[in-house]
Structures are given as structure tokens and as C-alpha cells.
Amino acid sequence: MTDPGLRPTDGVARLECTRCGRSGVSNVLAAVSPCCGMPLFARYDLAAMRDRLAPASMAARRGDLWR
């Protein structure tokens, strides 16, 4: 069963520094890494999201970047 109310932060496993690759927790609001001051990559646990997000649920969402 899919959840149409998924948020962009659902499924984020960790935040990763784009310069050095150091990982941090994903439940803390951050825009840049504390180690290098560089932007963070959100790394998702795709296997965990597979059962919550079906292609049919994507088709029902609005057709923009924030789908």
C-alpha cells in the first residue's frame, strides 16, 4: 500500500558532505556540512521506500519538480 502523503524528507537515510563524503544524521535541519561548509547530498534508503511509493501514486501527483 502506498502513502500519498509522503514528504520529501521521508526515506532520507543520511546527509553527506559533497566535499569529503562524511555522513551525518538526516533528522537535523542543515543546508551545509559542519565539517567543510559545503552543500549536503541527501542519500535515500530506496529499498525502504519501494513499498511505500508506487508508480501509480506518482501519476496522480502534480507534474512539477515537487511531485
C-alpha positions as CSV (number, residue, x, y, z in Angstrom):
1,M,0.0,0.0,0.0
2,T,1.3,3.5,-0.9
3,D,1.2,6.6,1.2
4,P,0.1,9.7,-0.9
5,G,1.2,11.9,1.9
6,L,4.9,11.2,1.6
7,R,7.2,14.2,2.3
8,P,10.5,14.9,0.6
9,T,12.3,14.0,3.7
10,D,10.7,10.6,4.0
11,G,13.2,7.9,3.2
12,V,16.3,10.0,3.8
13,A,18.9,7.7,5.3
14,R,21.6,10.3,5.9
15,L,23.1,13.6,4.7
16,E,26.5,13.5,3.1
17,C,29.1,16.3,2.7
18,T,29.7,16.9,-1.0
19,R,33.4,17.6,-0.4
20,C,34.7,14.9,1.9
21,G,31.8,12.4,2.0
22,R,31.4,12.5,5.8
23,S,27.8,11.4,6.7
24,G,25.6,13.0,9.3
25,V,22.1,12.4,10.7
26,S,19.2,13.3,8.5
27,N,16.8,14.4,11.2
28,V,18.6,17.7,11.8
29,L,17.8,20.6,9.6
30,A,21.0,21.6,7.8
31,A,21.9,23.2,4.4
32,V,25.7,22.9,4.6
33,S,28.0,20.3,6.2
34,P,29.5,21.3,9.6
35,C,32.9,19.7,8.5
36,C,33.5,21.6,5.3
37,G,30.8,24.2,4.9
38,M,29.7,22.6,1.6
39,P,26.2,21.6,0.4
40,L,24.8,18.3,1.6
41,F,23.6,15.4,-0.5
42,A,20.5,13.6,0.7
43,R,21.1,9.9,0.5
44,Y,17.9,7.9,0.4
45,D,17.1,4.3,1.5
46,L,15.4,3.3,-1.7
47,A,14.7,-0.3,-0.6
48,A,12.7,1.0,2.4
49,M,10.7,3.4,0.1
50,R,9.9,0.8,-2.5
51,D,6.8,-0.5,-0.7
52,R,5.6,3.0,0.2
53,L,5.8,4.6,-3.2
54,A,4.3,3.1,-6.3
55,P,4.5,4.4,-9.9
56,A,0.7,4.8,-9.9
57,S,0.9,7.2,-6.9
58,M,3.4,9.4,-8.8
59,A,1.0,9.7,-11.8
60,A,-1.7,11.2,-9.5
61,R,0.6,14.0,-8.3
62,R,1.1,17.4,-9.8
63,G,3.5,17.5,-12.7
64,D,6.2,19.7,-11.4
65,L,9.6,19.4,-9.7
66,W,7.9,18.9,-6.3
67,R,6.0,15.8,-7.4
